Amino acid sequence: MSPPPSRDPAHDTFPKLLLRNAAVRGARVAMREKEFGIWQSWTWAEMAREIRCIAQGLAELGVARGDKVALVGDNRPQLYWSMCAAQCLGAVPVPVYQDAVADEMAYVIDHAGAKLAVAEDQEQVDKLLQIRKKAPGLARIVFEDARGMRNYDDAALTSFARVREIGAAREAKDAAWLDAEMAAGRGADASVMLYTSGTTGQPKGVLLSYDNVIRTAENAIAFDGLNETDEVLAYLPMAWVGDHIFSYAEAYVAGFCVSCPESGATVMTDLKEIGPSFFFAPPRIFENILTQVSIRIEDAGAFKRWLYRYFMALAKRVGIALMDKKPVAAADRLLYALGEFLVYGPIKNVLGLTRMRLGYTAGEAIGPDIFDFYRSLGLNLKQLYGATESSVFICMQPDGQIKSDTVGVAAPEVEIKIAESGEVLVKSPGIFQAYYKNPEATAAAKTDDGYYKTGDAGFFDKDGHLKIIDRAKDVGRLQDGTLFAPKYVENKLKFFSYVKEAVAFGHGRDAVAAFVNIDLEAVGNWAERQGLAYASYQELAAKPEVYDLIAACVEKVNRDLAEDPNVAGSQVRRFLILHKELDADDGELTRTRKVRRNFIADRYGPLVDALYSGAERGHISTVVTFEDGRTGRIEADLAIREAPRFAPARRVELARAG
Amino acid sequence: MANKGRVIGDTLLKVENVSLGFGGVKALTDVSFDIRKGEIRAIIGPNGAGKSSMLNCINGFYHPSAGQITYKGQVRKQMRPHETAAGGIARTFQNIALFRGMSTLDNIMTGRLLKMKRGFWWHCLHWGPALREEIEHREHVERIIDFLEIQAIRKTPVGRLPYGLQKRVELGRALAAEPDLLLLDEPMAGMNLEEKEDMCRFILDVNEEFGTTIALIEHDMGVVMDISDRVVVLEYGRKIADGTPDEVKSDKRVIDAYLGVPHE
């Protein structure tokens, strides 16, 4: 079944939207990049010219309709342009995670059959040159930043500047040819191929059509009232569907401006300078920002600390009600206004969120404390639920109906069904075409009547808001048959700033046990204030005091779990603190930083056994991979703690009454 | 290492029979070696061997009591540090010598000072030619910031930076002077492994990209053997070996100097 076309049939592809924007708002700034410390900008008209030259250049290099073009690098305007340039020619851009190691990259590029790759710099070029044996189809590599590549003489290499130059010459001669190419694209054509991060097995290439992406973007723009005056900072991986929708699709459809940060390390500074009106970040970024704020407040003087605490308490009490336009006492309104002047305003300014009209977070559950912190400051932060396969949007939170533990109601034109297994099924204009070269997986991911199986388990609450508890296949049962959703427990643990990652076990066992990863920054800072000396992550993680700290968190989680009869059985009985941070390079996390539970259970088998054997310590020896591919071994002897558990009070009473 | 395409040219600086004494202490005795254009030349030796004294002689801070130094084909007279700087020699220091209260950007900007033509009052005016000049120099400094990948700390006071980054800023300031000869006094002292690897990469990049001749003092043998073209070894103010890393490594006197000689 094909999705409905975009609402503007004359502009049903990105190249056509580009030409429309250049004609309608040619003088508006479309893109910015900080170069040599100064923001450089390109208007829609200039950007259209750039993209046309690049498209002509790529055509000269042999890129033709149906080809795949890999894009490897950080968020750079040139890479976004190359994306559109490829689409102008009818080729399909394939953005690749820039931090992928060579092997992972080889799989994606070979599977996609990319003939040409546009790489950001020497680092990426080195990787691409290295994988050419495994991806023999890759015939040409275009590089943007020539630094350090003076002595590279591989025949496959072409500089971006050169591509633009030959493109400009061709454009001067035959612009009509490109006009025809751009006009030849249809809404039903493949627009982009995005590889899933591969939580299970090899990554899958998700093919999205222009109709998928553009129609979905149109709906989302209407839902949130975005327009050409909005500002976005593009800093999340280009290979991720969220960035593709927010920094590319919505920008082209609504005509707003996208800014690229100077480098990954400068995002916070750039954020402050740009002051985006529309900001998207996974929960961990919001968490990091909050951790930074808390740490700096702890280091401030006594008066400032008091001021912060007083006004944050006030914000917590009335801030959210104010934003939801609920009645608030006049005195509180006045105090809140004072707080805005003294505390909230300055905080928002430092974080670069002063102009933020709309913020989204998705990908993982966000802690209620963190969520409420931002909302109480008057920032309209919302959650959404989505997937690569659905061009992001499945559920969105309408203004005024925000709850921290649900993901909102169905997005426009989205139908949601809950299967008997508890799995969430979705039908929407954004549902993907197919997994590339993988019909079995495509068939397995869609029902006969065209619903996409999200693989997530969830249910609707009484207000019709969807609540996601875990991956459907991960929801297990304890030996006594009680429901066990590991992620639900892990997320509750992760809501504490001291806990970076958690892994819960329990399926088929008599109780729940957990691994905890401490957050080096938060716990390190705490240790400093306690006067605890430590030399390494491993040493800090093994401190009895740190165990006490985490035990208190686990206790609170258990108390919390005990309140809900559905999950009271999932209380954590025993836990340990891991001696190393879980890392995507070791395969323990996916590239989007989700824990790979089974892999971890396997790798740390002896520790899992120790958790269930009643032993007081567990021994483990693990192999770690360094960035250059060498491996090393870490040995550790870890303490195991019992955590207090609480009686699920209500259910016991009900059981007695029954 | 991607060293192809590098050209090692003629002699840039020649040290002939240089001796230096402080009262009764002889810091250097009869040392001779040369530095060729485009090479990375290391000066190594145990503590107190006279390495820093040698560097100080080269950049004009000390004046040798005997012998002569020829730079760019000219025998150097009594020369003061700022004259050597104007002559194209820049250096970094063993114990970082940055302006701690100033930002990274301003610190590197100071490296351009000798290249600025307008005077103090012009710059107070901050207008016309002075402004144009500042923009031109700022652009150069921004290229260095980009090159050394320190954009994120552009506006941070250097006193707040970790040690490894301060070293990088210092390298940036030396580069700002667009030197022909760059003297690095223990660029990797006190760094952790990762910082050392980064610094190595930057030193090689500077040499490769800008063709800058580099003379460095370093204690970390691994680093020295990896990145330098030729090594001169000093002990008690005397030269005991001079050659490629491999030659030096197998030299008996060098091994003795570093590991000690067994006493019967």
Contacts between the chains, C-beta under 8 A, distances in Angstrom:
chain1	res1	chain2	res2	distance
A	34	B	151	7.9
A	36	B	139	6.5
A	36	B	142	3.6
A	36	B	143	6.7
A	36	B	145	7.7
A	36	B	146	6.3
A	37	B	105	7.7
A	37	B	138	7.8
A	37	B	142	4.9
A	37	B	145	7.0
A	37	B	151	7.4
A	37	B	154	6.2
A	38	B	142	7.9
A	147	B	147	7.3
A	147	B	209	7.5
A	148	B	205	6.1
A	148	B	208	7.7
A	148	B	209	7.2
A	150	B	5	6.7
A	150	B	208	6.9
A	150	B	209	6.8
A	151	B	2	5.8
A	151	B	4	5.4
A	151	B	5	4.0
A	151	B	208	7.5
A	262	B	151	4.8
A	262	B	152	7.9
A	263	B	149	7.2
A	263	B	151	5.4
A	263	B	152	6.7
A	265	B	151	7.1
A	265	B	152	3.7
A	266	B	151	5.3
A	266	B	152	4.5
A	269	B	152	6.9
A	269	B	155	7.7
